[in-house]
Amino acid sequence: MLMGLATRESLTELHPNPLHIFKLWQTFLENVNPLIKIVHTPTLQPQILEATGDLPRVKKEIEALMFAIYCIALVSLQADEVERSFGESKKKLLSRCRQGAQLALSKASFLRTSNLMVLQALILYLVSSYLQRCELVLTDLVVVYAYILRPTHYLDYERRCLANCPENGYPSRWFWIRTKRVRN
């Protein structure tokens, strides 16, 4: 599914326009976030808004998460709502966002990274995916990955984060608790 894709230097042309990015973010907050609380909204929202203002220079981790958010927000909408709000068919827009998500995840080296945002992007992308077979295989991968980040590794990671910036610890701790619930 994600293997073998040639990454592009810039995924800018696959992003929706800034107004649509904001609409998709709001849709995510209203339709998805109450059910799948995997991101810490107060931490992520300023990063999304900043990235929207400078898409060519967005970090690869936040870009992967943005595309995953587009995908899951679009899945939560009816086809006529997408047509009315975004001026194109749900199928076409979702296809473009899925392509962007796959490329962004590949560009962010999702199989080799320990970056929290990339893991969040992967989970959101999988949840939005219609392909159940791929979803099951990669969900197992996420569970294994979460096990690798078990509390001993997690505590060392959190200490390093807290040493650099105290507000980084809370989202990390919060994410670990959520992932652990999925595993059990």
N, C-alpha and C positions, 0 to 999 in steps of 0.2 A: 504494500500500500504506500508506504513512505520511502521505501528503498529505491534506489536507482533513479531518483529524480535529479535532474540537473538544477543546481541552485542558481538563482540570478543574483547579481550584485545588488540590485534594487528591486524591491517588490512594490514600489510606490504606485505603479500603474494598476495594481490589483486592489489597492485600498479604495473604499468608497470615498466620495468627497467629504470634507470636514463636517458639513451639516448632517450628512447621513451617518457618519461615524458617531456623532453625538446622539442621533436618534437610536442607533443600534445599542449604544451604551445605556441609554435610558430604558430601552426595551429589556436589555439584560437585567438591569436593576429591578424592574417591575415584574418580569415574567420568570426569570431564571434564578436570580440570586436568592430569593426567599426559599427556593426548593433545594438548590445546590450551593450551599454556603462554603465555597472553596477558596474564595478570594476575600481579602480584607479590604472592603470598599473605601474606607477613609484613607488608606495608604495608596490604593491603586488609582483612584479618581484623578488626583493631581498629575500622576504620571501619564495617564491616558490623555488628559487635556494638553499637557506639554508636548507629548508625542504627536498629537493631531496637528499642532502648529508647525511642526518641522518633520514631516514624514520621510524625506530623503535621508535624514540623519538619525532616525529612531534606532534604539538599541535592538539587537536581534531577539533578546528575551522578551521585551515588551511587545515587539512586533508579532511574535508567535502568539502571545496571549491576546493581543488585539484581534488577530484573525480568528482565533478560537472563539472569542466573544462574539464576533460577527456571525460565525456559523451557528452557534447555539441560540443567539437572539433571533436569527432568521428562521430557524427550525420552530421556534415558539410562536411564530406569526402565521396567520392564514395567508394563502396565496393572494387573495384580493387586497388584504392589508398591505402586503409588500408592494404590489402593483401600484396602489394608491399613494403610499408613502415614498417609494423610491423610484417610481417611474419605469421599472423593468420587471420582468417576470421573476417569480421566486426561484424557479429552477435555474435561470441564467445567473442571477446574482449569487445564489447559494453555491453554484458550481465554481464561479470565480473566487468566492471566499474560501471554499474548500481547497482549491488549487493554491491560493495564497497561504492558507494554514499549513498545508503539506510542505510547501517550499520553505516557509518560515521555520517550521519545526526542524526540517532537515538542516537548514542554515544554522540553527541554534544547537545543532548536534545533540538532539534530545536523547539519544542512546548513551551518550558519554558524559553528559553534564550532571552536575549536582545542584543546578540553579533551580530555586523554588518556582520561579515564574514559568520556566519551561515545563516543569512537571504539571503545574496548574493548567497550562495551555494544552498539554497532551490530554489530560483528563477531560477538560471541556470539549476538546475536539472529538474525543472518543464518544462522549455522551451524545454529541450532536450527530454522530455518524449513523447512517442508515444501514451500514453493512455490519450485521450482527456478528458474523464470523470473525472479521477483523477486530471488531470491538472486543470480543471475548479474549482473543489472543493478546491484544495489547493491554487490556485491563489486567490480565494476569501479570504482564510485564510491569505495570505500574505497581501492583501489590508487591512484587519481588523487589522493585526499586525502593518502595517505602520501607520494606523490611531491611534493606541495606542501610537506610537512614534510621535504623532503630535507635532507641533512646541514648545509647552510649555515644554514637556518632552525632546524634542530634544535639546532645548537651554540649559537646565540644564545638559544634557549629554555632549554637546559640551563644556560647561564651565569646567566640570570635566576633559574632555580629554585634553583641551588646558592647564589646570593647570599642567597636568602631562607631556605632550609632545605636543608642538605647531603644529607639522605636522599631528597629529591625527585629528585635526578639519576639515581640508579641505576635506578629503575623506568622513567624516561623513556628512558634509553639502552638498557635491556633491551627495551622495547617497540619501539623503532626497529629494532633488529637483527632481531627476530621478523618485523616487517612487511616489512622489506627481503627476507627469505627468501621470503615469499609472492610478492612481486613478481618475483623472479628465477626 
